[in-house]
Amino acid sequence: MLDESIQELAAGALQRIAMAGTAEELEAVRVEVLGRKGGALAEISKGMGKLSPDERKRIGAVLNQAKQEIETALDARKATFEAVALAAKLDSEWLDLTVPAPGPRRGHLHPITRIQRELEDLFVSLGFAVLDGPEVEDEYHNFDALNIPADHPARDMQDTFWLSGGNLLRTHTSPVQVRGMERLKLPLRMIAPGRVFRNESVDASHEHTFYQLEGMMIDRNVSVAHLLYFMKTLLTAVFQRDVTVRLRPGYFPFVEPGFELDIQCLICGGPGCPVCKQSGWVELLPCGLVNPHVLRQSGIDPDEFGGFAFGLGLTRLVMMRYSIDDIRQLQGGDLRFLEQF
Ligand code: PHE
């Protein structure tokens, strides 16, 4: 009788183990059948005290065998669950370690740097020296030596970031003209590309930080014809096509006469857009003949020497060339923008 019910119990347990779908179901079977407290087999062995010694020995053996069979079945089933779980994990977290690595990503030059280097090459081929100057300037080189004394209204033309001690962030590359006149022998031809700063509110066509390329040539008998020749050579090289230009009188204390060279907007081609402020023209290049006061201030005799100077807006030039309609993108540091160039 007793061994029959043990065998029935074992058969039932083995069947449930075989059909269990989860580790939790297996655990439930284990507790119900093998559990030390209240497990079905434990209950049976409790009653064994009433049996005769012979019977007890025989039933004990049956009980042990049933217990072992169930334990073995539980372990085997548990192992298959773990194998399935591991296989699923390996499947979802699969890595192919034989795929070749992409390698370091190559960067490239910023469009402003690129145009700057192109123009440096061009001007070097025309006999110009490339000069560098400090971004933190003194008042003398940024203003006074350029015929803009402290009480001159032209100081207000350029909103200045003043620093302590009377220094400032240069508002233009023109101070490098002065440094060039101080350093180079005559006749001289020089350009000076660099970053300049203006304390103004930022919008699609104004930035507080932008790039200019200054140019200056001093020699005997320099005229507006020389200026125009170099400006035309410059613009043809930059745009690789004919651009429409116009010359307007422009006022800068360090040139006389002074001009504004405009080009027809390359973004809209004339009808007007935000970059050209709806005018169809873009102010590209202020220029002029060097004011005799400026020459004299740097120790050059204006009766013997004359010159021209220009200040090219490199940032604006890049915008024209690549049809960029918002100046803020150039220094914004957004790689998605820069990677297009
Ligand atoms: N330095 C002037 C500016 O930034 C531009 C300029 C340069 C004008 C050279 C004339 C000659 O506004």
Boltz pocket constraint, residues with backbone or C-beta under 6 A from the ligand:
constraints:
  - pocket:
      binder: B
      contacts: [[A, 171], [A, 172], [A, 173], [A, 174], [A, 215], [A, 252], [A, 255], [A, 258], [A, 259], [A, 286], [A, 287], [A, 288], [A, 309], [A, 310], [A, 311], [A, 312]]
      max_distance: 6.0
